[in-house]
């Protein structure tokens, strides 16, 4: 297991890295002790989106599949969660069924769409075009569902106003269950992110991850070596899309609403910017960079959403032109080279005793 955690496909190894990671985790766990519960719940909003970014890192960074469809699966799972929770009366039964149903809906949709694209030999820029097309189609459709006739059972879609009325995720327990709100929701997100990161890190350094990298570098050569390239591509596409669906369920639970604007073009481009800025080939860089960008974007949005969007676009251009491997990954590589150079420098000889 330790070998998989420190394999060649991920940045950061050794006691220094894991020690720093432990300090960051302890600081995150201690934060609610010094903050208002309402602020803690809002801070958890930033962690909701990181699952989606990690999924795109696996697809695009490791396997070379650029997808604009992360918000498509985000929306499917989010709306699926809302519909199931409302129709089953919310509470522990409705929300837990909504969680499972939303993830299954995202996974099945990814398997169907991915099968036709991947086995239909759609790749490269056309893969991105198709995923963007279905994303915009879903956002447009949901925006036209404002009338009372657009309902699934008791759940109304409500067009651009978005679906409302679903409860937060609620675990079975006494007194109506344990509601995941504010501080408790924050801790569940921290735990979920830690588990997801470690599992994906192990997967990236396993045989499966090595094959994904081989496909990214030269799919034809990987196929000639005997690997079923399309099967690996479909598997990682379903995995990454399901993680996007998890973000959708968590977002809908956090705000108890979901709107088509969280699926459309501006939203669909955000995961690309997060992962490109961070360093698409590394999970650690993606996790750190996505969090920093979300924090900065939210701070700018308070003053001007348009300015924040323009700056994000400029940041993507700067990344593509000057640091194509990603800013966070570039900084990590620089620090690693400096540490290696320091270890290689000859130490001054000890003074001879008189």
BELRA-V660384 format. One record per residue. RES is the residue in three letters. SS is DSSP state (@ for helix, = for strand, . for the rest). PSI is psi in radians with two decimals (999 if undefined). D_LAST is the distance of its C-alpha to the last C-alpha in Angstrom with 1 decimal. Layout:
res->RES ss->SS psi->PSI d_last->D_LAST
res->RES ss->SS psi->PSI d_last->D_LAST
This chain:
res->UNK ss->. psi->-0.76 d_last->51.6
res->UNK ss->@ psi->-0.65 d_last->47.9
res->UNK ss->@ psi->-0.66 d_last->48.2
res->UNK ss->@ psi->-0.57 d_last->51.2
res->UNK ss->@ psi->-0.44 d_last->49.6
res->UNK ss->. psi->0.63 d_last->46.8
res->UNK ss->. psi->3.14 d_last->48.7
res->UNK ss->. psi->-0.25 d_last->48.8
res->UNK ss->. psi->0.04 d_last->51.7
res->UNK ss->. psi->2.57 d_last->50.1
res->UNK ss->. psi->2.52 d_last->47.2
res->UNK ss->. psi->2.00 d_last->44.5
res->UNK ss->. psi->2.82 d_last->42.6
res->UNK ss->@ psi->3.02 d_last->39.8
res->UNK ss->@ psi->-0.64 d_last->38.8
res->UNK ss->@ psi->-0.77 d_last->38.2
res->UNK ss->@ psi->-0.87 d_last->41.8
res->UNK ss->@ psi->-0.52 d_last->43.4
res->UNK ss->@ psi->-0.77 d_last->41.5
res->UNK ss->@ psi->-0.70 d_last->42.7
res->UNK ss->@ psi->-0.69 d_last->46.2
res->UNK ss->@ psi->-0.69 d_last->46.1
res->UNK ss->@ psi->-0.76 d_last->45.2
res->UNK ss->@ psi->-0.74 d_last->48.1
res->UNK ss->@ psi->-0.75 d_last->50.5
res->UNK ss->@ psi->-0.68 d_last->49.6
res->UNK ss->@ psi->-0.71 d_last->50.2
res->UNK ss->@ psi->-0.68 d_last->53.5
res->UNK ss->@ psi->-0.53 d_last->54.5
res->UNK ss->@ psi->-0.33 d_last->53.7
res->UNK ss->@ psi->-0.80 d_last->55.5
res->UNK ss->@ psi->-0.35 d_last->59.0
res->UNK ss->@ psi->-0.31 d_last->57.7
res->UNK ss->@ psi->0.21 d_last->57.3
res->UNK ss->. psi->2.77 d_last->60.3
res->UNK ss->. psi->2.42 d_last->64.0
res->UNK ss->@ psi->-0.61 d_last->65.6
res->UNK ss->@ psi->-0.75 d_last->67.8
res->UNK ss->@ psi->-0.61 d_last->64.8
res->UNK ss->@ psi->-0.76 d_last->63.0
res->UNK ss->@ psi->-0.71 d_last->66.1
res->UNK ss->@ psi->-0.59 d_last->66.2
res->UNK ss->@ psi->-0.56 d_last->62.5
res->UNK ss->@ psi->-0.35 d_last->63.2
res->UNK ss->@ psi->-0.64 d_last->65.5
res->UNK ss->@ psi->-0.58 d_last->62.5
res->UNK ss->@ psi->-0.42 d_last->61.6
res->UNK ss->@ psi->-0.71 d_last->65.1
res->UNK ss->. psi->-0.27 d_last->64.9
res->UNK ss->@ psi->-0.52 d_last->61.5
res->UNK ss->@ psi->-0.74 d_last->63.2
res->UNK ss->@ psi->-0.75 d_last->65.4
res->UNK ss->@ psi->-0.70 d_last->62.4
res->UNK ss->@ psi->-0.66 d_last->60.6
res->UNK ss->@ psi->-0.73 d_last->63.8
res->UNK ss->@ psi->-0.60 d_last->64.1
res->UNK ss->@ psi->-0.73 d_last->60.5
res->UNK ss->@ psi->-0.74 d_last->61.4
res->UNK ss->@ psi->-0.93 d_last->64.5
res->UNK ss->@ psi->-0.85 d_last->63.4
res->UNK ss->@ psi->-0.79 d_last->59.7
res->UNK ss->@ psi->-0.65 d_last->59.5
res->UNK ss->. psi->-0.14 d_last->63.0
res->UNK ss->. psi->0.38 d_last->64.0
res->UNK ss->. psi->1.71 d_last->67.1
res->UNK ss->. psi->1.99 d_last->67.6
res->UNK ss->. psi->2.29 d_last->70.0
res->UNK ss->. psi->0.26 d_last->71.6
res->UNK ss->. psi->0.18 d_last->73.3
res->UNK ss->@ psi->-0.70 d_last->70.8
res->UNK ss->@ psi->-0.33 d_last->73.0
res->UNK ss->@ psi->-0.87 d_last->76.0
res->UNK ss->@ psi->-0.55 d_last->74.7
res->UNK ss->@ psi->-0.84 d_last->73.3
res->UNK ss->@ psi->-0.72 d_last->76.9
res->UNK ss->@ psi->-0.84 d_last->78.5
res->UNK ss->@ psi->-0.70 d_last->76.4
res->UNK ss->@ psi->-0.83 d_last->76.6
res->UNK ss->@ psi->-0.65 d_last->80.4
res->UNK ss->@ psi->-0.75 d_last->80.7
res->UNK ss->@ psi->-0.81 d_last->78.8
res->UNK ss->@ psi->-0.79 d_last->81.1
res->UNK ss->@ psi->-0.84 d_last->84.3
res->UNK ss->@ psi->-0.76 d_last->83.6
res->UNK ss->@ psi->-0.78 d_last->82.3
res->UNK ss->@ psi->-0.77 d_last->85.3
res->UNK ss->@ psi->-0.44 d_last->87.9
res->UNK ss->. psi->0.17 d_last->86.5
res->UNK ss->. psi->0.33 d_last->86.6
res->UNK ss->. psi->-2.63 d_last->82.9
res->UNK ss->@ psi->-3.00 d_last->81.0
res->UNK ss->@ psi->-0.78 d_last->78.8
res->UNK ss->@ psi->-0.87 d_last->81.2
res->UNK ss->@ psi->-0.77 d_last->81.8
res->UNK ss->@ psi->-0.67 d_last->78.2
res->UNK ss->@ psi->-0.71 d_last->76.7
res->UNK ss->@ psi->-0.63 d_last->79.4
res->UNK ss->@ psi->-0.69 d_last->78.8
res->UNK ss->@ psi->-0.90 d_last->75.1
res->UNK ss->@ psi->-0.79 d_last->75.9
res->UNK ss->@ psi->-0.69 d_last->78.9
res->UNK ss->@ psi->-0.75 d_last->77.1
res->UNK ss->@ psi->-0.70 d_last->74.2
res->UNK ss->@ psi->-0.71 d_last->76.8
res->UNK ss->@ psi->-0.78 d_last->78.8
res->UNK ss->@ psi->-0.75 d_last->75.8
res->UNK ss->@ psi->-0.76 d_last->74.8
res->UNK ss->@ psi->-0.75 d_last->78.3
res->UNK ss->@ psi->-0.69 d_last->78.9
res->UNK ss->@ psi->-0.68 d_last->75.6
res->UNK ss->@ psi->-0.73 d_last->76.6
res->UNK ss->@ psi->-0.91 d_last->80.1
res->UNK ss->@ psi->-0.78 d_last->79.0
res->UNK ss->@ psi->-0.66 d_last->76.0
res->UNK ss->@ psi->-0.85 d_last->78.1
res->UNK ss->@ psi->-0.59 d_last->80.6
res->UNK ss->@ psi->-0.86 d_last->78.0
res->UNK ss->@ psi->-0.81 d_last->75.5
res->UNK ss->. psi->-0.22 d_last->78.1
res->UNK ss->. psi->0.13 d_last->80.2
res->UNK ss->. psi->0.53 d_last->77.3
res->UNK ss->. psi->2.05 d_last->76.7
res->UNK ss->. psi->-3.14 d_last->73.2
res->UNK ss->. psi->-2.45 d_last->71.1
res->UNK ss->@ psi->-0.50 d_last->72.6
res->UNK ss->@ psi->-0.50 d_last->75.8
res->UNK ss->@ psi->-0.77 d_last->74.1
res->UNK ss->@ psi->-0.67 d_last->73.0
res->UNK ss->@ psi->-0.78 d_last->76.5
res->UNK ss->@ psi->-0.79 d_last->78.2
res->UNK ss->@ psi->-0.62 d_last->75.9
res->UNK ss->@ psi->-0.67 d_last->76.3
res->UNK ss->@ psi->-0.81 d_last->80.1
res->UNK ss->@ psi->-0.55 d_last->80.5
res->UNK ss->@ psi->-0.84 d_last->78.3
res->UNK ss->@ psi->-0.61 d_last->80.4
res->UNK ss->@ psi->-0.75 d_last->83.6
res->UNK ss->@ psi->-0.77 d_last->82.6
res->UNK ss->@ psi->-0.73 d_last->81.7
res->UNK ss->@ psi->-0.76 d_last->85.0
res->UNK ss->@ psi->-0.83 d_last->87.0
res->UNK ss->@ psi->-0.51 d_last->85.5
res->UNK ss->@ psi->-0.30 d_last->86.2
res->UNK ss->. psi->0.23 d_last->89.9
res->UNK ss->. psi->0.75 d_last->90.3
res->UNK ss->. psi->-0.42 d_last->91.3
res->UNK ss->. psi->2.82 d_last->94.7
res->UNK ss->. psi->-0.33 d_last->95.6
res->UNK ss->. psi->-0.29 d_last->96.5
res->UNK ss->. psi->1.45 d_last->92.9
res->UNK ss->= psi->2.59 d_last->91.9
res->UNK ss->= psi->1.76 d_last->90.6
res->UNK ss->. psi->-2.18 d_last->92.2
res->UNK ss->. psi->-0.08 d_last->91.4
res->UNK ss->= psi->2.02 d_last->88.5
res->UNK ss->= psi->2.42 d_last->89.4
res->UNK ss->. psi->-0.62 d_last->87.3
res->UNK ss->. psi->0.29 d_last->88.2
res->UNK ss->@ psi->-2.39 d_last->87.5
res->UNK ss->@ psi->-0.33 d_last->85.0
res->UNK ss->@ psi->-0.38 d_last->84.9
res->UNK ss->. psi->2.84 d_last->83.2
res->UNK ss->= psi->2.39 d_last->83.6
res->UNK ss->= psi->3.00 d_last->83.1
res->UNK ss->. psi->0.00 d_last->83.9
res->UNK ss->. psi->2.56 d_last->81.3
res->UNK ss->. psi->2.79 d_last->79.2
res->UNK ss->. psi->2.83 d_last->75.4
res->UNK ss->. psi->2.31 d_last->74.0
res->UNK ss->= psi->2.07 d_last->74.9
res->UNK ss->= psi->2.55 d_last->73.6
res->UNK ss->. psi->2.42 d_last->76.1
res->UNK ss->. psi->-3.07 d_last->75.7
res->UNK ss->. psi->2.77 d_last->77.6
res->UNK ss->. psi->0.79 d_last->79.6
res->UNK ss->. psi->0.03 d_last->80.2
res->UNK ss->. psi->3.00 d_last->76.8
res->UNK ss->= psi->1.91 d_last->73.2
res->UNK ss->= psi->2.25 d_last->73.4
res->UNK ss->. psi->1.60 d_last->70.4
res->UNK ss->. psi->2.68 d_last->70.1
res->UNK ss->@ psi->-2.04 d_last->67.5
res->UNK ss->@ psi->-0.72 d_last->64.4
res->UNK ss->@ psi->-0.72 d_last->65.5
res->UNK ss->@ psi->-0.72 d_last->66.3
res->UNK ss->@ psi->-0.81 d_last->62.8
res->UNK ss->@ psi->-0.65 d_last->61.1
res->UNK ss->@ psi->-0.69 d_last->63.3
res->UNK ss->@ psi->-0.76 d_last->62.4
res->UNK ss->@ psi->-0.82 d_last->58.6
res->UNK ss->@ psi->-0.79 d_last->59.0
res->UNK ss->@ psi->-0.71 d_last->61.2
res->UNK ss->@ psi->-0.74 d_last->58.9
res->UNK ss->@ psi->-0.78 d_last->55.9
res->UNK ss->@ psi->-0.80 d_last->57.9
res->UNK ss->@ psi->-0.75 d_last->59.5
res->UNK ss->@ psi->-0.82 d_last->56.2
res->UNK ss->@ psi->-0.74 d_last->54.5
res->UNK ss->@ psi->-0.75 d_last->57.6
res->UNK ss->@ psi->-0.62 d_last->57.9
res->UNK ss->@ psi->-0.74 d_last->54.3
res->UNK ss->@ psi->-0.69 d_last->54.7
res->UNK ss->@ psi->-0.71 d_last->57.9
res->UNK ss->@ psi->-0.55 d_last->56.4
res->UNK ss->. psi->0.04 d_last->53.7
res->UNK ss->. psi->-3.11 d_last->56.3
res->UNK ss->@ psi->-0.67 d_last->58.4
res->UNK ss->@ psi->-0.82 d_last->61.0
res->UNK ss->@ psi->-0.66 d_last->58.6
res->UNK ss->@ psi->-0.65 d_last->57.4
res->UNK ss->@ psi->-0.67 d_last->61.1
res->UNK ss->@ psi->-0.75 d_last->61.7
res->UNK ss->@ psi->-0.69 d_last->58.9
res->UNK ss->@ psi->-0.69 d_last->60.4
res->UNK ss->@ psi->-0.71 d_last->63.8
res->UNK ss->@ psi->-0.71 d_last->62.4
res->UNK ss->@ psi->-0.70 d_last->60.8
res->UNK ss->. psi->1.65 d_last->63.8
res->UNK ss->@ psi->-0.67 d_last->66.7
res->UNK ss->@ psi->-0.72 d_last->68.6
res->UNK ss->@ psi->-0.70 d_last->65.8
res->UNK ss->@ psi->-0.66 d_last->65.2
res->UNK ss->@ psi->-0.66 d_last->68.9
res->UNK ss->@ psi->-0.43 d_last->68.8
res->UNK ss->. psi->-0.03 d_last->66.1
res->UNK ss->. psi->0.07 d_last->68.5
res->UNK ss->. psi->2.45 d_last->67.6
res->UNK ss->. psi->1.55 d_last->70.5
res->UNK ss->@ psi->-0.77 d_last->69.3
res->UNK ss->@ psi->-0.58 d_last->72.2
res->UNK ss->@ psi->-0.74 d_last->71.6
res->UNK ss->@ psi->-0.72 d_last->68.0
res->UNK ss->@ psi->-0.74 d_last->69.0
res->UNK ss->@ psi->-0.70 d_last->71.7
res->UNK ss->@ psi->-0.80 d_last->69.4
res->UNK ss->@ psi->-0.50 d_last->66.8
res->UNK ss->@ psi->-0.75 d_last->69.5
res->UNK ss->@ psi->-0.74 d_last->71.0
res->UNK ss->@ psi->-0.89 d_last->67.6
res->UNK ss->@ psi->-0.66 d_last->66.8
res->UNK ss->@ psi->-0.61 d_last->70.3
res->UNK ss->@ psi->-0.64 d_last->70.3
res->UNK ss->@ psi->-0.64 d_last->67.1
res->UNK ss->@ psi->-0.68 d_last->69.0
res->UNK ss->@ psi->-0.65 d_last->71.8
res->UNK ss->@ psi->-0.72 d_last->69.5
res->UNK ss->@ psi->-0.70 d_last->68.6
res->UNK ss->@ psi->-0.76 d_last->72.3
res->UNK ss->@ psi->-0.79 d_last->73.1
res->UNK ss->@ psi->-0.68 d_last->70.2
res->UNK ss->@ psi->-0.79 d_last->71.3
res->UNK ss->@ psi->-0.67 d_last->74.9
res->UNK ss->@ psi->-0.70 d_last->73.9
res->UNK ss->@ psi->-0.88 d_last->71.6
res->UNK ss->@ psi->-0.20 d_last->74.3
res->UNK ss->. psi->0.66 d_last->77.4
res->UNK ss->= psi->2.85 d_last->78.8
res->UNK ss->= psi->2.43 d_last->78.4
res->UNK ss->. psi->2.80 d_last->79.9
res->UNK ss->@ psi->-0.40 d_last->80.5
res->UNK ss->@ psi->-0.36 d_last->78.2
res->UNK ss->@ psi->0.02 d_last->75.2
res->UNK ss->. psi->-0.52 d_last->76.3
res->UNK ss->. psi->-2.92 d_last->77.4
res->UNK ss->@ psi->-0.90 d_last->75.8
res->UNK ss->@ psi->-0.74 d_last->73.3
res->UNK ss->@ psi->-0.66 d_last->72.1
res->UNK ss->@ psi->-0.50 d_last->72.0
res->UNK ss->@ psi->-0.35 d_last->69.7
res->UNK ss->@ psi->-0.84 d_last->67.1
res->UNK ss->@ psi->-0.59 d_last->65.5
res->UNK ss->@ psi->-0.77 d_last->65.1
res->UNK ss->@ psi->-0.79 d_last->63.3
res->UNK ss->@ psi->-0.85 d_last->61.0
res->UNK ss->@ psi->-0.69 d_last->59.9
res->UNK ss->@ psi->-0.80 d_last->59.7
res->UNK ss->@ psi->-0.73 d_last->57.6
res->UNK ss->@ psi->-0.77 d_last->55.3
res->UNK ss->. psi->1.64 d_last->54.8
res->UNK ss->. psi->-0.30 d_last->57.6
res->UNK ss->. psi->0.06 d_last->55.6
res->UNK ss->. psi->2.30 d_last->53.5
res->UNK ss->@ psi->-0.70 d_last->54.6
res->UNK ss->@ psi->-0.79 d_last->51.6
res->UNK ss->@ psi->-0.70 d_last->52.1
res->UNK ss->@ psi->-0.75 d_last->55.8
res->UNK ss->@ psi->-0.86 d_last->55.4
res->UNK ss->@ psi->-0.84 d_last->53.1
res->UNK ss->@ psi->-0.69 d_last->54.9
res->UNK ss->@ psi->-0.76 d_last->58.3
res->UNK ss->@ psi->-0.78 d_last->57.5
res->UNK ss->@ psi->-0.73 d_last->56.1
res->UNK ss->@ psi->-0.71 d_last->59.1
res->UNK ss->@ psi->-0.73 d_last->61.5
res->UNK ss->@ psi->-0.78 d_last->59.9
res->UNK ss->@ psi->-0.73 d_last->60.1
res->UNK ss->@ psi->-0.74 d_last->63.6
res->UNK ss->@ psi->-0.67 d_last->64.9
res->UNK ss->@ psi->-0.68 d_last->63.5
res->UNK ss->@ psi->-0.61 d_last->65.2
res->UNK ss->@ psi->-0.50 d_last->68.4
res->UNK ss->. psi->-0.62 d_last->68.9
res->UNK ss->. psi->-0.71 d_last->69.5
res->UNK ss->. psi->1.98 d_last->71.0
res->UNK ss->@ psi->-0.65 d_last->71.4
res->UNK ss->@ psi->-0.74 d_last->72.4
res->UNK ss->@ psi->-0.71 d_last->69.3
res->UNK ss->@ psi->-0.72 d_last->67.2
res->UNK ss->@ psi->-0.70 d_last->69.0
res->UNK ss->@ psi->-0.75 d_last->68.6
res->UNK ss->@ psi->-0.62 d_last->64.8
res->UNK ss->@ psi->-0.71 d_last->64.5
res->UNK ss->@ psi->-0.74 d_last->66.4
res->UNK ss->@ psi->-0.63 d_last->64.2
res->UNK ss->@ psi->-0.69 d_last->61.1
res->UNK ss->@ psi->-0.74 d_last->62.6
res->UNK ss->@ psi->-0.76 d_last->63.2
res->UNK ss->@ psi->-0.65 d_last->59.7
res->UNK ss->@ psi->-0.82 d_last->58.3
res->UNK ss->@ psi->-0.69 d_last->60.6
res->UNK ss->@ psi->-0.67 d_last->59.9
res->UNK ss->@ psi->-0.59 d_last->56.2
res->UNK ss->. psi->1.25 d_last->54.5
res->UNK ss->. psi->-0.40 d_last->56.8
res->UNK ss->. psi->-0.18 d_last->54.3
res->UNK ss->. psi->2.48 d_last->54.3
res->UNK ss->@ psi->-0.84 d_last->52.3
res->UNK ss->@ psi->-0.76 d_last->50.7
res->UNK ss->@ psi->-0.66 d_last->49.9
res->UNK ss->@ psi->-0.73 d_last->48.4
res->UNK ss->@ psi->-0.72 d_last->46.1
res->UNK ss->@ psi->-0.74 d_last->45.1
res->UNK ss->@ psi->-0.69 d_last->44.3
res->UNK ss->@ psi->-0.78 d_last->42.3
res->UNK ss->@ psi->-0.67 d_last->40.2
res->UNK ss->@ psi->-0.70 d_last->39.7
res->UNK ss->@ psi->-0.70 d_last->38.6
res->UNK ss->@ psi->-0.72 d_last->36.1
res->UNK ss->@ psi->-0.69 d_last->34.6
res->UNK ss->@ psi->-0.68 d_last->34.5
res->UNK ss->@ psi->-0.67 d_last->32.9
res->UNK ss->@ psi->-0.65 d_last->30.1
res->UNK ss->@ psi->-0.53 d_last->29.5
res->UNK ss->@ psi->-0.29 d_last->29.4
res->UNK ss->. psi->2.34 d_last->26.9
res->UNK ss->. psi->2.38 d_last->23.5
res->UNK ss->. psi->2.53 d_last->20.8
res->UNK ss->. psi->2.41 d_last->17.7
res->UNK ss->. psi->2.47 d_last->14.8
res->UNK ss->. psi->2.51 d_last->12.1
res->UNK ss->. psi->2.40 d_last->9.0
res->UNK ss->. psi->2.44 d_last->6.3
res->UNK ss->. psi->2.47 d_last->3.8
res->UNK ss->. psi->999 d_last->0.0
